[in-house]
Amino acid sequence: MVLVTGCNGLIGKKLIDRLLGDGEPVRGLDFWRDRNLAAGVEFFEGTVLDDELLLDATADVDTVYHLMDIYNTTHNSRRRMRRINTTGTEKLLAAARDNHVRKVVFLSSGEVYGTSDDMPIGIGDPLHPVTRYGKDKVKAEKICQAAIENDGMDITIFRPTIMAGPGIDDPLILIILYMAMAMGDGNRFYVGGDGSSRFQLVHPDDVVDALIRAKDRTGSRGGVYNLGSDNVPTQIEQVERIKKTARVDGAIHVLSPAITRLLSIVLRPFNINYLSKEHVIFILSNFVLDCSTTKTDLGWSPTRDNVAMMAEAVEWYRKEKL
């Protein structure tokens, strides 16, 4: 039996589909039951703050995939966000320990690194998160490490960079920003800074593949793995290639760092997802993770580069959002 917390999210749904396809019995736990949850999933409604629920959900479970978290405070208080992301992780691990769960796979985030002048960022590099979400994930990782060292638990941690592809509607994904603004504003593409920065993406399918690979790899116990694409282009190169690949026409407009930050401040009171504080941090910075350890230990490789992911996102955006 496999338990997936946060089963309503895109990664949760894709992971469940893979597990069911492999013949695994699956349980899901989330705030509410999504109407599109796959048939045959045993569902538990609630949060990772409910001790009794967690004991029931982890009973007779072999592997737990812990995906449940809160990314921002748009619909939740900062206190609730912190409790779900950190205290909830601690409570889940306690239930898993008490029920003798064999394996826990924890989905952290590349945001634990913050910004860095040295690229690519390796798993041994310092953690200096600059976002609330990143800070919560650092604390949750420390809780996982304590469970490994003190309780002998088998836990694997993944740090994906920004995810992009069909179904993703996330303010940190620049292609969604590009297309949302371009399609409604005379086909203009907006690039932050001077366009020379590089931001790495990762496809949801590749994230799921890594999670699956960790399940039965004994060598992954205590492992921390980065997830990201190969051959990361600059923003300008990216836009030029996506225009050609996705057959999208439009002029490229460069937004200076000062203008980008100003727009972020102006839009903040309107709760508009685009150009959030977190978005600005990444749009004006280089962000590329070193995934060599993941490839060596898990035999994993990304199947799409940034442009391929963005092309898929454009097609999904055209069909679903326009």
VOFIDO-24185 format. One record per residue (C-alpha): residue in three letters; chain; x, y, z. Coordinates in pm, 1 decimal. Example, Ala and Ser with C-alpha at 12.3 -4.5 7.8 and 13.67 -1.06 7.14 Angstrom:
! residues 2
+------+------+----------+----------+----------+
: code : unit :       xx :       yy :       zz :
+------+------+----------+----------+----------+
:  Ala :    A :   1230.0 :   -450.0 :    780.0 :
:  Ser :    A :   1367.0 :   -106.0 :    714.0 :
+------+------+----------+----------+----------+
//
This chain:
! residues 322
+------+------+----------+----------+----------+
: code : unit :       xx :       yy :       zz :
+------+------+----------+----------+----------+
:  Met :    A :      0.0 :      0.0 :      0.0 :
:  Val :    A :    124.6 :    348.4 :    -93.6 :
:  Leu :    A :      5.5 :    674.4 :     63.6 :
:  Val :    A :     25.0 :   1002.1 :   -130.0 :
:  Thr :    A :    -34.8 :   1318.9 :     72.0 :
:  Gly :    A :   -133.1 :   1621.8 :   -134.1 :
:  Cys :    A :   -291.4 :   1391.8 :   -389.6 :
:  Asn :    A :   -500.6 :   1670.2 :   -548.5 :
:  Gly :    A :   -197.7 :   1849.0 :   -692.9 :
:  Leu :    A :    -63.7 :   1785.3 :  -1041.2 :
:  Ile :    A :    233.5 :   1582.9 :   -915.4 :
:  Gly :    A :      6.6 :   1387.2 :   -682.6 :
:  Lys :    A :   -233.3 :   1297.6 :   -963.1 :
:  Lys :    A :     43.6 :   1199.1 :  -1202.5 :
:  Leu :    A :    216.3 :    996.9 :   -933.0 :
:  Ile :    A :   -105.1 :    811.6 :   -848.4 :
:  Asp :    A :   -164.4 :    731.7 :  -1215.4 :
:  Arg :    A :    185.9 :    582.7 :  -1237.4 :
:  Leu :    A :    144.1 :    382.4 :   -917.4 :
:  Leu :    A :   -194.1 :    245.0 :  -1021.9 :
:  Gly :    A :    -49.6 :    160.1 :  -1361.2 :
:  Asp :    A :    220.3 :    -39.9 :  -1181.2 :
:  Gly :    A :    -47.1 :   -230.8 :   -992.6 :
:  Glu :    A :     11.0 :    -59.5 :   -656.5 :
:  Pro :    A :   -283.3 :    -10.5 :   -418.3 :
:  Val :    A :   -296.2 :    361.2 :   -338.1 :
:  Arg :    A :   -432.4 :    584.8 :    -64.9 :
:  Gly :    A :   -464.2 :    959.2 :   -102.9 :
:  Leu :    A :   -481.0 :   1229.8 :    162.6 :
:  Asp :    A :   -575.0 :   1590.4 :     94.9 :
:  Phe :    A :   -784.9 :   1883.9 :    215.6 :
:  Trp :    A :  -1081.2 :   1768.3 :      7.3 :
:  Arg :    A :  -1159.5 :   1496.6 :   -246.2 :
:  Asp :    A :  -1093.6 :   1615.7 :   -598.3 :
:  Arg :    A :  -1364.8 :   1508.1 :   -840.5 :
:  Asn :    A :  -1094.3 :   1393.2 :  -1082.3 :
:  Leu :    A :   -921.2 :   1167.2 :   -831.9 :
:  Ala :    A :   -848.8 :    834.6 :   -996.2 :
:  Ala :    A :  -1095.6 :    556.2 :   -932.9 :
:  Gly :    A :   -981.6 :    293.1 :   -690.5 :
:  Val :    A :   -789.9 :    530.5 :   -461.8 :
:  Glu :    A :   -876.2 :    499.2 :    -93.4 :
:  Phe :    A :   -920.5 :    861.6 :     11.6 :
:  Phe :    A :   -864.8 :   1030.5 :    347.9 :
:  Glu :    A :   -996.5 :   1386.0 :    383.9 :
:  Gly :    A :   -807.4 :   1618.4 :    617.1 :
:  Thr :    A :   -460.7 :   1754.3 :    680.1 :
:  Val :    A :   -124.9 :   1635.6 :    806.4 :
:  Leu :    A :   -203.0 :   1810.7 :   1135.6 :
:  Asp :    A :   -458.4 :   1546.9 :   1238.8 :
:  Asp :    A :   -275.2 :   1282.3 :   1444.4 :
:  Glu :    A :   -555.5 :   1024.0 :   1443.0 :
:  Leu :    A :   -615.9 :   1064.1 :   1071.8 :
:  Leu :    A :   -245.2 :   1016.3 :   1002.4 :
:  Leu :    A :   -231.7 :    697.5 :   1208.3 :
:  Asp :    A :   -526.5 :    559.2 :   1010.6 :
:  Ala :    A :   -386.2 :    672.2 :    676.0 :
:  Thr :    A :    -40.1 :    521.5 :    736.0 :
:  Ala :    A :   -164.7 :    187.4 :    874.6 :
:  Asp :    A :    -35.3 :   -106.3 :    666.3 :
:  Val :    A :    143.1 :    136.5 :    432.5 :
:  Asp :    A :    478.3 :     44.7 :    276.8 :
:  Thr :    A :    568.7 :    380.8 :    121.8 :
:  Val :    A :    458.5 :    738.5 :    187.5 :
:  Tyr :    A :    501.1 :   1014.8 :    -68.9 :
:  His :    A :    472.2 :   1340.9 :    122.2 :
:  Leu :    A :    363.0 :   1610.9 :   -123.4 :
:  Met :    A :    113.3 :   1808.4 :     87.2 :
:  Asp :    A :    218.1 :   2167.7 :    147.5 :
:  Ile :    A :    100.1 :   2527.1 :    113.9 :
:  Tyr :    A :    296.7 :   2743.7 :   -127.5 :
:  Asn :    A :    185.5 :   3093.9 :    -30.8 :
:  Thr :    A :    -53.8 :   3292.6 :    184.5 :
:  Thr :    A :   -301.6 :   3382.6 :    -91.1 :
:  His :    A :   -570.4 :   3159.8 :     61.4 :
:  Asn :    A :   -412.3 :   3077.2 :    397.1 :
:  Ser :    A :   -255.7 :   3261.3 :    687.4 :
:  Arg :    A :    119.3 :   3251.0 :    729.2 :
:  Arg :    A :     71.8 :   3055.4 :   1052.5 :
:  Arg :    A :   -134.5 :   2785.8 :    883.0 :
:  Met :    A :    111.3 :   2770.1 :    594.6 :
:  Arg :    A :    400.8 :   2718.9 :    835.9 :
:  Arg :    A :    214.6 :   2458.3 :   1041.1 :
:  Ile :    A :    115.5 :   2249.9 :    738.4 :
:  Asn :    A :    464.7 :   2269.3 :    586.6 :
:  Thr :    A :    667.8 :   2201.1 :    901.3 :
:  Thr :    A :    459.8 :   2072.0 :   1192.8 :
:  Gly :    A :    257.1 :   1861.4 :    949.7 :
:  Thr :    A :    575.5 :   1697.2 :    821.3 :
:  Glu :    A :    679.1 :   1615.9 :   1176.6 :
:  Lys :    A :    340.0 :   1465.3 :   1259.3 :
:  Leu :    A :    333.6 :   1258.2 :    940.9 :
:  Leu :    A :    679.0 :   1114.7 :   1009.6 :
:  Ala :    A :    575.0 :   1028.8 :   1366.3 :
:  Ala :    A :    273.1 :    836.1 :   1236.8 :
:  Ala :    A :    486.0 :    663.7 :    972.9 :
:  Arg :    A :    738.2 :    563.3 :   1239.0 :
:  Asp :    A :    468.7 :    431.1 :   1473.6 :
:  Asn :    A :    314.8 :    226.6 :   1192.0 :
:  His :    A :    654.8 :     97.2 :   1073.8 :
:  Val :    A :    631.1 :    249.4 :    726.9 :
:  Arg :    A :    929.9 :    124.5 :    528.2 :
:  Lys :    A :    996.2 :    428.2 :    307.1 :
:  Val :    A :    913.6 :    799.4 :    302.2 :
:  Val :    A :    978.3 :   1019.2 :     -2.9 :
:  Phe :    A :    962.6 :   1392.0 :     73.6 :
:  Leu :    A :    912.9 :   1655.0 :   -195.4 :
:  Ser :    A :   1106.7 :   1963.9 :    -91.9 :
:  Ser :    A :   1197.8 :   2248.5 :   -330.1 :
:  Gly :    A :   1490.9 :   2411.6 :   -503.7 :
:  Glu :    A :   1385.0 :   2726.7 :   -320.7 :
:  Val :    A :   1579.6 :   2601.3 :    -18.5 :
:  Tyr :    A :   1894.5 :   2733.9 :   -188.3 :
:  Gly :    A :   1774.3 :   3090.3 :   -235.2 :
:  Thr :    A :   1982.3 :   3277.3 :   -490.7 :
:  Ser :    A :   2348.8 :   3211.1 :   -557.3 :
:  Asp :    A :   2629.9 :   3357.2 :   -764.7 :
:  Asp :    A :   2770.9 :   3012.7 :   -836.6 :
:  Met :    A :   2597.6 :   2791.0 :  -1090.8 :
:  Pro :    A :   2505.4 :   2513.0 :  -1101.4 :
:  Ile :    A :   2395.6 :   2470.8 :   -740.0 :
:  Gly :    A :   2496.4 :   2139.0 :   -584.4 :
:  Ile :    A :   2323.7 :   1947.4 :   -306.0 :
:  Gly :    A :   2607.5 :   2032.2 :    -68.9 :
:  Asp :    A :   2583.7 :   2406.6 :   -125.5 :
:  Pro :    A :   2459.5 :   2632.2 :    157.2 :
:  Leu :    A :   2086.4 :   2674.8 :    208.4 :
:  His :    A :   1989.2 :   3042.8 :    216.2 :
:  Pro :    A :   1616.7 :   3053.6 :    129.0 :
:  Val :    A :   1472.4 :   3394.9 :     50.9 :
:  Thr :    A :   1105.4 :   3293.1 :     25.0 :
:  Arg :    A :    869.1 :   3182.8 :    300.5 :
:  Tyr :    A :    810.4 :   2856.5 :    120.4 :
:  Gly :    A :   1182.3 :   2793.2 :     90.8 :
:  Lys :    A :   1232.2 :   2861.2 :    461.7 :
:  Asp :    A :    953.9 :   2617.8 :    549.9 :
:  Lys :    A :   1108.2 :   2350.0 :    330.7 :
:  Val :    A :   1447.2 :   2391.3 :    499.7 :
:  Lys :    A :   1281.1 :   2332.6 :    837.5 :
:  Ala :    A :   1090.0 :   2033.6 :    702.1 :
:  Glu :    A :   1411.3 :   1886.4 :    562.4 :
:  Lys :    A :   1574.9 :   1922.0 :    903.8 :
:  Ile :    A :   1281.0 :   1732.0 :   1054.6 :
:  Cys :    A :   1338.3 :   1456.2 :    797.1 :
:  Gln :    A :   1711.0 :   1445.8 :    870.5 :
:  Ala :    A :   1641.6 :   1415.7 :   1243.9 :
:  Ala :    A :   1406.1 :   1122.5 :   1178.0 :
:  Ile :    A :   1676.3 :    953.4 :    971.1 :
:  Glu :    A :   1945.3 :    999.7 :   1235.0 :
:  Asn :    A :   1740.5 :    947.1 :   1551.9 :
:  Asp :    A :   1477.9 :    695.7 :   1441.6 :
:  Gly :    A :   1658.2 :    516.0 :   1161.2 :
:  Met :    A :   1385.0 :    602.3 :    911.2 :
:  Asp :    A :   1438.9 :    552.0 :    539.2 :
:  Ile :    A :   1366.3 :    896.2 :    390.1 :
:  Thr :    A :   1463.4 :   1041.6 :     53.6 :
:  Ile :    A :   1440.6 :   1415.2 :    -19.2 :
:  Phe :    A :   1390.5 :   1574.3 :   -361.7 :
:  Arg :    A :   1453.6 :   1938.8 :   -448.9 :
:  Pro :    A :   1289.9 :   2016.2 :   -785.0 :
:  Thr :    A :   1335.9 :   2348.2 :   -955.5 :
:  Ile :    A :   1036.7 :   2530.7 :  -1107.6 :
:  Met :    A :    798.4 :   2282.8 :  -1270.1 :
:  Ala :    A :    659.3 :   2355.3 :  -1615.6 :
:  Gly :    A :    433.8 :   2171.4 :  -1854.5 :
:  Pro :    A :     66.9 :   2100.0 :  -1926.9 :
:  Gly :    A :   -154.0 :   2153.4 :  -1625.1 :
:  Ile :    A :     84.3 :   2384.8 :  -1443.8 :
:  Asp :    A :    -66.5 :   2721.1 :  -1353.2 :
:  Asp :    A :    200.1 :   2861.0 :  -1124.6 :
:  Pro :    A :    313.7 :   3224.8 :  -1096.5 :
:  Leu :    A :    678.5 :   3119.8 :  -1091.2 :
:  Ile :    A :    659.1 :   2965.9 :  -1437.5 :
:  Leu :    A :    770.3 :   3235.0 :  -1672.2 :
:  Ile :    A :    612.0 :   3082.8 :  -1978.6 :
:  Ile :    A :    270.0 :   3125.9 :  -1821.5 :
:  Leu :    A :    358.0 :   3487.9 :  -1751.8 :
:  Tyr :    A :    478.3 :   3535.3 :  -2107.9 :
:  Met :    A :    173.3 :   3382.4 :  -2266.4 :
:  Ala :    A :    -82.0 :   3536.2 :  -2031.7 :
:  Met :    A :     56.4 :   3882.9 :  -2095.0 :
:  Ala :    A :    133.3 :   3830.5 :  -2461.5 :
:  Met :    A :   -199.1 :   3686.2 :  -2569.6 :
:  Gly :    A :   -385.3 :   3970.9 :  -2408.5 :
:  Asp :    A :   -149.9 :   4252.1 :  -2499.9 :
:  Gly :    A :    -72.2 :   4255.5 :  -2868.6 :
:  Asn :    A :    151.9 :   3947.1 :  -2859.3 :
:  Arg :    A :    431.8 :   4094.4 :  -2652.9 :
:  Phe :    A :    682.0 :   3881.9 :  -2464.8 :
:  Tyr :    A :    820.5 :   4035.5 :  -2146.5 :
:  Val :    A :   1166.1 :   3939.3 :  -2028.2 :
:  Gly :    A :   1302.1 :   4047.7 :  -1690.2 :
:  Gly :    A :   1645.2 :   4206.3 :  -1652.9 :
:  Asp :    A :   1860.2 :   4210.8 :  -1967.0 :
:  Gly :    A :   1750.1 :   3864.7 :  -2076.1 :
:  Ser :    A :   2084.9 :   3698.7 :  -2003.7 :
:  Ser :    A :   1978.3 :   3511.9 :  -1690.3 :
:  Arg :    A :   1907.4 :   3138.7 :  -1697.1 :
:  Phe :    A :   1628.0 :   2972.5 :  -1502.1 :
:  Gln :    A :   1599.4 :   2596.0 :  -1504.6 :
:  Leu :    A :   1267.5 :   2414.5 :  -1532.2 :
:  Val :    A :   1166.3 :   2052.9 :  -1477.4 :
:  His :    A :    874.3 :   1861.2 :  -1624.8 :
:  Pro :    A :    617.1 :   1706.5 :  -1386.7 :
:  Asp :    A :    660.3 :   1368.6 :  -1557.6 :
:  Asp :    A :   1031.9 :   1378.9 :  -1482.4 :
:  Val :    A :    963.4 :   1464.0 :  -1118.7 :
:  Val :    A :    726.8 :   1168.4 :  -1089.2 :
:  Asp :    A :    982.4 :    939.2 :  -1253.0 :
:  Ala :    A :   1241.8 :   1038.2 :   -990.7 :
:  Leu :    A :    995.5 :    983.0 :   -705.7 :
:  Ile :    A :    912.2 :    636.0 :   -836.3 :
:  Arg :    A :   1279.0 :    545.6 :   -875.9 :
:  Ala :    A :   1350.8 :    628.2 :   -512.0 :
:  Lys :    A :   1080.9 :    394.3 :   -382.4 :
:  Asp :    A :   1277.3 :     69.9 :   -399.4 :
:  Arg :    A :   1634.7 :    194.2 :   -418.9 :
:  Thr :    A :   1799.9 :     99.2 :    -92.0 :
:  Gly :    A :   2087.7 :    331.6 :   -169.3 :
:  Ser :    A :   1855.5 :    630.0 :   -170.7 :
:  Arg :    A :   1810.0 :    621.2 :    210.2 :
:  Gly :    A :   1902.7 :    963.3 :    345.4 :
:  Gly :    A :   1966.7 :   1088.1 :     -7.9 :
:  Val :    A :   1900.4 :   1445.3 :   -118.1 :
:  Tyr :    A :   1849.0 :   1494.9 :   -490.9 :
:  Asn :    A :   1811.9 :   1795.7 :   -720.4 :
:  Leu :    A :   1572.7 :   1778.0 :  -1014.7 :
:  Gly :    A :   1602.2 :   1999.1 :  -1320.2 :
:  Ser :    A :   1640.5 :   2004.0 :  -1698.0 :
:  Asp :    A :   1959.0 :   1992.6 :  -1904.6 :
:  Asn :    A :   2094.5 :   2255.5 :  -2146.6 :
:  Val :    A :   1937.0 :   2563.4 :  -1986.1 :
:  Pro :    A :   1924.7 :   2862.0 :  -2226.3 :
:  Thr :    A :   1915.5 :   3232.0 :  -2142.4 :
:  Gln :    A :   1576.3 :   3402.1 :  -2121.5 :
:  Ile :    A :   1626.6 :   3568.7 :  -2460.3 :
:  Glu :    A :   1735.0 :   3242.5 :  -2624.4 :
:  Gln :    A :   1441.1 :   3069.2 :  -2463.1 :
:  Val :    A :   1184.6 :   3313.3 :  -2598.2 :
:  Glu :    A :   1333.8 :   3309.4 :  -2947.5 :
:  Arg :    A :   1325.9 :   2930.4 :  -2957.3 :
:  Ile :    A :    976.3 :   2901.7 :  -2812.3 :
:  Lys :    A :    845.1 :   3148.6 :  -3070.2 :
:  Lys :    A :    974.5 :   2919.8 :  -3342.5 :
:  Thr :    A :    886.3 :   2587.2 :  -3181.1 :
:  Ala :    A :    535.4 :   2684.7 :  -3072.2 :
:  Arg :    A :    466.9 :   2902.7 :  -3377.3 :
:  Val :    A :    398.9 :   3213.4 :  -3171.3 :
:  Asp :    A :    466.3 :   3559.6 :  -3307.8 :
:  Gly :    A :    535.0 :   3864.4 :  -3096.4 :
:  Ala :    A :    782.9 :   4133.1 :  -3007.4 :
:  Ile :    A :   1017.4 :   4089.8 :  -2711.2 :
:  His :    A :   1007.8 :   4366.3 :  -2451.3 :
:  Val :    A :   1279.3 :   4377.6 :  -2187.9 :
:  Leu :    A :   1176.0 :   4495.0 :  -1841.6 :
:  Ser :    A :   1460.6 :   4643.5 :  -1640.7 :
:  Pro :    A :   1514.3 :   4510.8 :  -1286.9 :
:  Ala :    A :   1380.6 :   4840.2 :  -1147.7 :
:  Ile :    A :   1062.4 :   4825.5 :  -1357.5 :
:  Thr :    A :   1011.5 :   4456.9 :  -1277.5 :
:  Arg :    A :   1032.1 :   4526.5 :   -903.9 :
:  Leu :    A :    805.8 :   4831.7 :   -936.9 :
:  Leu :    A :    539.3 :   4630.2 :  -1118.8 :
:  Ser :    A :    558.4 :   4367.6 :   -846.6 :
:  Ile :    A :    486.9 :   4629.5 :   -581.0 :
:  Val :    A :    204.3 :   4789.8 :   -782.1 :
:  Leu :    A :     31.2 :   4456.6 :   -846.5 :
:  Arg :    A :     69.4 :   4322.2 :   -491.7 :
:  Pro :    A :   -247.1 :   4482.7 :   -341.5 :
:  Phe :    A :   -459.4 :   4325.9 :   -617.5 :
:  Asn :    A :   -350.9 :   3968.6 :   -529.2 :
:  Ile :    A :   -240.1 :   3914.9 :   -887.7 :
:  Asn :    A :    -20.7 :   3606.2 :   -912.4 :
:  Tyr :    A :    206.2 :   3740.6 :  -1181.6 :
:  Leu :    A :    523.3 :   3917.9 :  -1071.0 :
:  Ser :    A :    486.8 :   3816.0 :   -708.3 :
:  Lys :    A :    784.5 :   3874.5 :   -479.1 :
:  Glu :    A :    894.1 :   3514.1 :   -527.9 :
:  His :    A :    856.0 :   3546.2 :   -903.2 :
:  Val :    A :   1076.1 :   3856.6 :   -918.6 :
:  Ile :    A :   1350.7 :   3683.9 :   -722.3 :
:  Phe :    A :   1375.8 :   3413.1 :   -985.5 :
:  Ile :    A :   1308.4 :   3617.1 :  -1297.0 :
:  Leu :    A :   1605.6 :   3842.7 :  -1220.6 :
:  Ser :    A :   1842.8 :   3569.8 :  -1104.4 :
:  Asn :    A :   2028.1 :   3273.5 :  -1247.8 :
:  Phe :    A :   1897.7 :   2946.4 :  -1111.8 :
:  Val :    A :   2037.9 :   2614.5 :  -1231.2 :
:  Leu :    A :   2067.7 :   2300.4 :  -1018.2 :
:  Asp :    A :   2335.3 :   2034.0 :  -1050.2 :
:  Cys :    A :   2147.8 :   1705.4 :  -1096.3 :
:  Ser :    A :   2450.2 :   1479.3 :  -1147.4 :
:  Thr :    A :   2401.8 :   1292.6 :   -817.9 :
:  Thr :    A :   2040.3 :   1216.0 :   -909.8 :
:  Lys :    A :   2151.6 :   1075.1 :  -1242.7 :
:  Thr :    A :   2427.5 :    864.0 :  -1087.6 :
:  Asp :    A :   2236.4 :    728.5 :   -787.5 :
:  Leu :    A :   1892.7 :    681.2 :   -941.4 :
:  Gly :    A :   1968.6 :    633.9 :  -1309.6 :
:  Trp :    A :   1741.6 :    932.2 :  -1374.8 :
:  Ser :    A :   1758.1 :   1181.4 :  -1660.8 :
:  Pro :    A :   1522.1 :   1462.4 :  -1762.4 :
:  Thr :    A :   1328.4 :   1382.9 :  -2079.0 :
:  Arg :    A :   1251.8 :   1744.5 :  -2176.9 :
:  Asp :    A :   1457.4 :   2060.1 :  -2188.7 :
:  Asn :    A :   1317.8 :   2405.7 :  -2113.2 :
:  Val :    A :   1199.4 :   2474.2 :  -2466.6 :
:  Ala :    A :   1017.2 :   2141.9 :  -2499.8 :
:  Met :    A :    842.0 :   2199.6 :  -2167.6 :
:  Met :    A :    744.9 :   2551.2 :  -2263.4 :
:  Ala :    A :    612.1 :   2438.9 :  -2600.2 :
:  Glu :    A :    387.4 :   2186.2 :  -2421.8 :
:  Ala :    A :    277.4 :   2456.9 :  -2179.2 :
:  Val :    A :    188.5 :   2690.2 :  -2466.2 :
:  Glu :    A :    -30.1 :   2427.4 :  -2631.6 :
:  Trp :    A :   -202.7 :   2350.1 :  -2301.5 :
:  Tyr :    A :   -246.7 :   2722.0 :  -2236.3 :
:  Arg :    A :   -404.2 :   2775.9 :  -2577.5 :
:  Lys :    A :   -652.0 :   2492.4 :  -2528.5 :
:  Glu :    A :   -740.3 :   2540.5 :  -2163.7 :
:  Lys :    A :   -695.7 :   2910.3 :  -2089.3 :
:  Leu :    A :   -781.8 :   3099.4 :  -2407.4 :
+------+------+----------+----------+----------+
//
